[in-house]
Amino acid sequence: MTRTYPAIADLAAWAGGVYGDAPALRFHRDGDWRDLSYAELAGAVRATADGLTGIGIGPGDRVALLAETGPEWTVTDLAIAAVGAVVVPVYPTNSAPECAWVLGDSGAKLVFCGNAAQVDRVAGLRPELPELRHIVSFTEVAGAVSLAELRARGVRAAPPAPDLNTIIYTSGTTGPPKGCLLTERNWHAALNAIGPLVRIAPGDVMFLYLPQAHMFARIVQFLTLSHGATLGFYRGDIRQLLPDLAALRPTILPSVPRLFEKVHNTVQALGLPPEQVPEMVRAAFGGRLREALTGAAPIAPAVLEFFAGCGIPVYEAYGMTESTALISGNHPEAWKFGTVGKPFPGIEVRIAEDGEVLARGENVFPGYHNNPAATADTVREGWLHTGDLGALDEDGFLRITGRKKDIIITAGGKNLTPANLENDLRGCRWISQAVMHGDRRPYPVALITLDPEELPNLARELGISAEPAELAAHPRVRALIEEVVTAANEAYAPPERIRRFALLARDFSVETGELTPTLKLRRAVVATRYAAELDALYPES
């Protein structure tokens, strides 16, 4: 059925009128799960928008959002759009210098913060941010205007006719983050592309634990509210996902691949009779999960096959901030393991001579904020140059094979794409991260980290009494990982195989800078930080 999607600026008011008392947001507060109806959501958005108008925020002004995933994020996001201002999401995990860059480069006039620590972080940056006028906190915090105070200052303004909706700063795997400009037209094109292919309706519950500063979560949020379903928020503790899933009983789950990989690896290690596995997996996700969506990183076909066998198809999609999250995707009518699906309706894809994936459509962003050189390099003659390598098969499905900038060229001139072998290694329950290295070197090597959550199990499995921090140096652990590497190597030609590896004493993390907020690897950071370990893997040099 063809449907018309409202502008993001009008979404709350439109949905409030269409869906009324149906639950829009479900969240945990004061010891219990609560619902906010669509009518109540519209009222909260209107009150917040009027408050923004009352303190002088209007069309075109930049308003930043620095907060954890939750209902206030959604309300504020829609309120900023409703006054025609521009939403600037900031990851809660960003360091102070990263926050300063995003707020300063965007010219943010107001920052919404989720807690006292975030207020303090922004307050400490004020001398560097001459355009920042207000800090608003979702709760009562000294040094900030509270959300309740903001709403009390409300003034009704005429409805705007906005164009620019948001500036989303890329995670910055290399160099400072670039601000991607996205318009109402971009969002409209994206929703029209994906909406008809996702089975979502009133009564569905979409579970959300991903950071709302990321495009994946934003498109999920807008899609859910446009279709009258319920957006169910986790309680904010990633360690409590299973109880939250049991309480919310979602029907659709968007997630990065790591969650599915961990469930797959854990269940496989239990050695249960095959007939018991599907029921156990479905129960772990609340018992009602109909399908899941994944993207942002590659996922092994074996993991997809496992979940399909449990009656929970996981549809892998592909896109980036510059394409308003979407380029291609698997869906109930067309899916193939090992691919990222067919291009969405209205989006063209072609493969350049060097193998780079190019995309064109109204979902493609107009450019980077204050960076015409990067814009000209990324969008040429209307085609978005994704930086990814891939191929279209005979059925029109797109397969991503790696990143152009990640290609390893060995000293012998062999071109290697590290992502596939790295992904195979991460399929082992004991391994968290694997990073291949070998550019201008005689052969590939790897840095490997152990999964911190599995360390106690690993020690038990091997009968080791060592402390978790000491396990990486234990010879029996190294022997086990060597078996895993040897087995993974068998699927690749000899020049592509990992010759030597180092087991690192700690895992990579967002906090220590090796991973972006969306858990993508910052290869340059890893290569610099562990240069000595990498050099040691080439003793002959």
C-alpha positions in Angstrom: 0.0 0.0 0.0 1.4 3.4 -1.0 1.4 5.9 1.8 2.5 9.5 2.2 5.0 10.3 4.9 4.8 13.6 6.8 7.8 15.9 7.1 9.9 15.2 10.2 8.9 18.7 11.4 5.2 17.7 11.3 5.6 14.0 12.4 4.6 14.3 16.0 1.5 16.4 15.3 0.5 14.2 12.4 1.0 10.9 14.3 -0.9 12.3 17.3 -3.9 13.0 15.1 -3.8 9.7 13.3 -2.9 7.3 16.2 -4.2 9.1 19.2 -4.2 7.0 22.3 -2.1 4.2 20.9 1.3 3.7 22.7 4.1 5.6 20.9 6.9 5.3 23.4 7.5 2.6 26.1 10.2 3.2 28.8 11.2 2.4 32.3 10.8 5.1 34.9 10.5 5.2 38.7 10.6 1.4 38.9 8.0 0.6 36.3 7.4 0.4 32.6 5.3 3.3 31.2 3.7 4.3 28.0 3.4 7.7 26.3 0.6 7.7 23.8 0.8 9.4 20.4 -1.4 12.2 21.6 0.8 12.7 24.6 3.9 12.6 22.5 2.4 15.3 20.2 1.7 17.4 23.3 5.2 17.0 24.8 6.8 17.8 21.4 4.6 20.9 21.0 5.4 22.1 24.6 9.2 21.6 24.0 9.0 23.4 20.6 7.2 26.3 22.1 9.8 26.5 24.9 12.6 26.7 22.2 10.7 29.5 20.5 10.3 31.2 23.9 14.1 31.4 24.4 14.8 32.6 20.9 15.5 29.4 18.9 14.1 29.5 15.4 14.4 28.2 11.8 18.0 27.4 10.9 19.5 27.6 14.4 21.7 24.7 15.4 20.5 22.8 18.5 22.7 19.9 19.8 21.5 16.8 21.6 23.9 15.2 24.0 22.1 12.4 25.8 21.6 8.7 26.2 19.0 6.7 24.2 15.6 7.3 25.7 12.2 8.9 25.3 13.4 12.5 26.0 15.8 12.1 23.0 12.9 11.4 20.7 10.7 14.2 22.1 13.5 16.7 21.8 14.6 15.6 18.3 11.0 16.1 17.0 10.6 19.4 18.9 13.8 20.9 17.4 12.5 19.9 13.9 9.1 21.3 14.7 10.5 24.9 15.1 12.6 24.5 11.9 15.9 24.4 13.8 18.7 21.9 12.9 19.3 18.9 15.1 23.0 18.2 15.9 23.4 14.8 17.6 26.4 14.3 19.8 27.4 10.8 21.0 27.4 10.6 24.8 30.7 8.7 24.5 32.5 11.6 22.8 35.5 13.0 24.5 35.5 16.7 25.6 37.6 17.7 22.5 35.2 15.8 20.2 32.2 17.5 21.8 34.0 20.9 21.4 34.6 20.2 17.7 31.0 19.2 16.9 29.4 22.0 18.9 31.9 24.6 17.6 31.9 23.5 13.9 28.1 23.3 13.8 27.6 26.7 15.6 25.2 25.2 18.1 23.2 27.9 20.1 21.7 25.4 22.5 22.6 22.0 23.9 20.2 19.5 25.5 22.0 17.3 28.0 20.7 14.1 29.6 22.4 14.3 33.0 24.7 16.4 35.3 27.9 14.9 34.0 27.0 16.0 30.4 26.0 19.4 31.6 29.4 19.8 33.4 31.2 18.7 30.2 29.5 21.3 28.1 29.8 24.0 30.7 33.5 23.4 30.8 33.7 24.0 27.0 31.8 27.3 27.0 34.9 29.5 26.7 35.6 27.7 23.4 32.0 28.0 22.1 31.1 31.7 21.6 27.8 30.9 19.9 26.5 28.7 22.7 23.7 30.5 24.6 21.8 27.9 26.5 22.3 24.5 28.2 19.1 22.6 28.9 19.0 19.5 31.0 16.3 16.8 30.9 16.5 16.8 34.7 17.0 19.4 37.4 20.7 20.2 37.3 22.6 23.2 38.6 24.0 25.4 35.8 21.4 24.4 33.3 17.8 25.2 32.4 15.6 22.2 33.1 13.2 20.8 30.4 10.3 21.8 32.6 11.5 25.4 32.9 12.0 25.5 29.1 8.5 24.4 28.5 7.2 27.0 31.0 8.7 29.7 28.8 6.7 28.6 25.8 5.7 30.9 23.0 3.7 29.6 20.0 5.3 30.4 16.6 4.0 30.1 13.1 4.8 26.6 11.5 8.2 26.8 9.7 8.9 25.5 6.2 12.3 23.9 7.0 14.7 22.4 4.5 17.8 21.4 6.5 16.8 19.0 9.3 20.0 17.8 10.8 23.8 17.9 10.8 25.2 14.5 11.8 28.9 14.2 12.4 30.5 11.1 11.2 32.4 8.9 13.7 35.7 9.9 12.3 37.6 6.7 11.7 40.2 9.0 10.2 40.6 12.7 10.9 38.1 15.1 12.6 34.4 14.3 12.2 32.7 15.7 9.1 29.2 17.2 9.5 26.7 15.6 7.0 23.9 17.9 6.1 20.5 16.1 5.7 17.4 17.7 4.6 13.7 17.0 4.9 13.8 15.8 1.3 16.5 13.3 2.2 14.4 11.8 5.1 11.3 11.7 2.9 13.2 9.8 0.2 14.6 7.4 2.7 11.2 6.6 4.4 9.6 6.2 1.0 12.4 3.7 0.0 12.2 1.5 3.1 8.7 2.0 4.4 6.9 -0.3 2.0 9.5 -3.1 2.6 9.3 -3.3 6.4 6.4 -5.1 7.9 5.5 -2.7 10.7 2.1 -1.5 12.0 0.2 -0.5 15.1 0.8 -3.2 17.7 4.4 -3.8 16.8 7.1 -3.0 19.3 10.5 -1.8 17.9 13.2 -2.3 20.6 15.7 0.5 20.7 19.1 0.4 22.5 21.3 1.8 19.8 22.7 5.4 20.3 20.1 7.8 18.9 22.9 10.0 17.6 23.5 7.3 14.9 21.6 7.3 11.6 20.5 3.7 12.1 18.6 4.6 15.2 17.2 7.8 13.7 15.7 6.1 10.7 14.2 3.4 12.9 12.7 6.0 15.2 11.0 7.9 12.3 9.9 4.7 10.6 8.3 3.4 13.8 6.4 6.6 14.6 5.3 7.0 11.0 3.6 3.6 11.1 1.9 3.9 14.5 4.0 1.2 16.2 5.6 1.4 19.7 9.2 2.4 20.2 10.4 0.4 23.3 13.5 1.8 25.0 16.0 -0.3 27.0 16.7 0.9 30.5 20.1 2.3 29.6 22.3 -0.6 30.9 23.6 -2.8 28.1 24.2 -5.6 30.6 20.4 -5.8 31.3 19.3 -6.3 27.6 17.8 -9.7 28.3 15.5 -8.6 31.1 14.5 -5.6 29.0 13.7 -7.8 26.0 11.6 -10.0 28.3 9.7 -7.1 29.6 9.1 -5.3 26.3 8.6 -8.4 24.1 9.5 -6.7 20.8 8.4 -7.8 17.4 11.3 -6.1 15.6 14.8 -5.6 16.7 17.4 -3.4 15.1 21.0 -4.1 16.2 24.6 -4.0 15.1 25.9 -7.5 14.3 27.8 -7.9 17.6 24.6 -8.8 19.5 23.6 -11.5 17.1 27.2 -12.8 16.9 27.4 -13.1 20.7 24.0 -14.9 21.0 25.1 -17.3 18.2 28.5 -18.1 19.7 27.0 -18.5 23.2 24.3 -20.9 22.1 26.7 -22.9 19.9 29.0 -23.4 22.9 26.2 -24.8 25.0 26.0 -27.9 22.8 22.2 -28.2 23.1 20.2 -30.7 21.1 19.3 -28.9 17.8 15.5 -29.2 18.5 15.9 -27.2 21.7 17.7 -24.2 20.2 15.0 -22.3 18.3 12.7 -22.1 21.3 15.5 -21.0 23.6 16.6 -18.3 21.3 13.1 -17.0 20.7 12.5 -16.9 24.5 15.7 -14.9 25.0 14.4 -12.2 22.8 11.0 -12.0 24.6 9.1 -14.6 22.6 7.4 -12.4 20.0 10.4 -11.4 17.8 9.3 -11.7 14.2 12.4 -10.3 12.5 15.6 -8.3 13.1 17.4 -5.6 11.2 21.2 -5.2 11.1 23.8 -3.0 9.5 26.8 -0.7 10.2 29.3 -3.7 10.0 29.5 -7.0 8.2 27.8 -10.1 9.7 28.8 -13.7 8.9 26.4 -15.7 6.8 26.6 -18.5 9.4 25.0 -16.2 12.0 22.2 -15.2 9.6 21.5 -18.9 8.8 21.4 -19.7 12.5 18.8 -17.1 13.3 16.7 -18.0 10.2 16.7 -21.6 11.5 15.4 -20.3 14.8 12.5 -18.5 13.0 13.9 -15.0 13.4 15.2 -13.8 10.0 17.9 -11.1 10.4 17.7 -8.7 7.4 21.1 -7.2 6.6 21.0 -3.7 5.0 23.7 -1.2 3.8 24.0 2.5 3.9 25.8 5.4 5.5 25.0 8.8 7.0 25.7 10.4 3.6 22.9 8.3 2.1 20.4 8.9 4.9 21.2 5.4 6.2 20.0 3.6 3.2 21.4 2.2 -0.1 20.3 -1.4 -0.2 18.8 -4.1 2.0 17.4 -7.5 2.4 13.7 -7.8 3.2 10.9 -10.4 3.4 10.3 -10.3 -0.3 14.0 -10.6 -1.4 16.9 -11.7 0.7 20.1 -13.6 0.1 22.7 -14.6 2.8 26.1 -13.0 2.3 24.7 -9.9 0.6 23.4 -6.5 1.7 20.3 -6.9 -0.5 19.1 -5.1 -3.5 19.1 -1.3 -3.9 16.0 0.2 -2.3 13.4 1.7 -4.6 14.4 5.1 -5.9 18.1 4.4 -5.3 20.5 3.5 -8.1 23.7 1.6 -7.5 26.6 0.9 -9.9 30.1 -0.4 -9.5 33.0 1.8 -10.6 35.9 0.4 -12.6 38.0 0.1 -9.4 35.2 -1.8 -7.7 33.9 1.1 -5.6 30.2 1.1 -4.8 28.4 4.3 -6.1 24.9 5.3 -5.3 22.5 7.9 -6.6 19.0 9.1 -5.4 17.2 11.8 -3.5 18.4 10.2 -0.3 22.0 11.3 -1.0 23.0 14.2 1.1 23.8 17.7 -0.3 27.2 17.9 1.2 29.4 18.4 4.3 29.0 21.4 6.6 31.9 23.9 6.0 33.8 21.4 3.9 33.3 21.9 0.1 36.5 20.0 -0.8 35.3 16.9 1.0 31.9 17.3 -0.6 33.3 17.6 -4.1 35.4 14.4 -3.5 32.4 12.4 -2.2 29.6 13.4 -4.6 30.6 13.6 -8.2 28.1 14.1 -11.0 25.3 13.1 -8.6 26.9 9.8 -7.6 27.8 9.2 -3.9 31.3 7.6 -3.7 30.9 5.3 -0.7 34.5 4.3 -0.2 33.3 0.6 -0.1 34.2 -2.1 -2.5 31.5 -4.4 -3.8 29.8 -6.2 -6.6 26.3 -6.7 -7.9 25.4 -10.4 -8.6 23.2 -11.7 -11.5 20.1 -11.3 -9.4 20.9 -7.6 -8.5 22.0 -8.3 -4.9 24.9 -6.2 -3.7 27.8 -7.8 -1.9 30.3 -5.6 0.0 33.9 -6.9 0.0 35.7 -4.2 2.0 36.8 -0.6 2.3 39.0 1.0 -0.3 41.2 2.6 2.3 41.5 -0.6 4.2 43.1 -2.6 1.4 46.4 -4.1 2.3 49.1 -4.1 -0.4 51.9 -6.4 0.7 55.5 -5.9 -0.1 55.1 -8.5 -2.8 52.3 -6.4 -4.5 49.4 -8.6 -3.3 46.1 -6.8 -2.7 44.3 -8.1 0.4 40.9 -7.1 1.9 41.1 -7.7 5.6 37.4 -7.6 6.5 36.4 -11.2 5.6 39.1 -13.0 7.5 38.7 -10.6 10.5 35.0 -11.3 10.5 35.6 -15.1 10.4 37.9 -14.8 13.5 35.3 -12.8 15.3 32.9 -15.7 14.9 34.9 -17.5 17.6 33.2 -16.9 21.0 36.5 -16.2 22.7 37.6 -13.4 20.3 36.3 -9.9 20.5 38.4 -8.0 17.8 40.8 -9.1 15.1 42.8 -6.6 13.1 44.8 -7.6 10.1 48.0 -5.6 9.2 50.5 -6.0 6.4 50.6 -2.9 4.2 54.0 -2.7 2.5 55.0 -5.7 4.7 56.1 -9.2 3.5 52.9 -10.9 4.8 49.7 -10.4 6.9 49.7 -10.4 10.6 47.0 -9.7 13.2 46.2 -8.2 16.5 43.6 -10.1 18.4 41.7 -9.3 21.6 39.7 -11.6 23.9 36.1 -11.1 24.7 36.1 -9.8 28.3 32.7 -11.3 29.1 33.9 -14.7 28.1 37.2 -14.7 30.0 35.8 -16.5 33.1 34.3 -19.2 30.8 37.6 -19.5 28.9 39.5 -20.0 32.1 37.1 -22.7 33.2 37.2 -24.4 29.8 41.0 -24.6 29.9 41.3 -25.3 33.6 43.3 -22.2 34.2 43.4 -20.3 37.5 45.0 -17.2 36.1 43.3 -13.8 36.6 41.3 -12.5 33.5 43.9 -9.9 32.8 46.7 -12.5 32.6 44.9 -14.9 30.2 46.1 -13.3 27.0 49.7 -14.2 28.0 48.9 -17.8 29.0 50.4 -20.4 26.6 47.3 -22.6 26.6 45.1 -19.6 25.6 47.5 -18.7 22.9 47.5 -22.3 21.6 43.7 -22.3 21.5 43.6 -19.0 19.5 46.3 -20.4 17.2 44.0 -23.3 16.4 41.2 -20.8 15.6 43.5 -18.7 13.3 44.8 -21.8 11.5 41.3 -23.0 10.9 40.1 -19.6 9.6 43.2 -19.4 7.3 42.2 -22.6 5.5 39.4 -20.7 3.6 42.0 -18.3 2.0 44.8 -18.5 -0.4 48.3 -18.7 1.1 49.2 -15.0 0.5 46.0 -13.9 2.3 46.6 -16.0 5.4 47.6 -14.5 8.8 51.2 -15.6 9.4 51.7 -14.4 12.9 49.5 -12.8 15.6 49.7 -11.0 18.9 47.1 -11.5 21.7 46.6 -8.1 23.4 46.1 -7.8 27.1 42.9 -5.7 26.9 40.0 -5.3 24.5 39.4 -2.3 22.2 36.7 0.1 23.3 35.0 3.4 22.5 36.4 5.0 25.7 40.0 4.2 24.8 39.6 5.4 21.2 40.1 2.2 19.1 36.4 2.0 18.3 33.9 4.6 17.1 30.6 5.1 19.0 29.1 2.7 16.5 31.8 0.1 17.3 33.6 0.6 14.0 37.4 0.0 14.1 39.7 3.0 14.0 42.5 1.2 12.2 44.8 4.2 12.2 44.5 4.5 16.0 45.2 0.8 16.4 48.2 0.8 14.1 49.8 3.8 15.9 49.0 2.6 19.4 50.2 -0.9 18.9 53.1 -0.1 16.5 55.6 -1.9 18.7 53.5 -5.1 18.9 53.1 -5.1 15.1 56.8 -4.6 14.5 57.5 -7.5 16.8 55.5 -9.7 14.4 58.1 -9.1 11.7 61.3 -10.3 13.5 63.2 -10.6 10.2 62.9 -6.9 9.7 
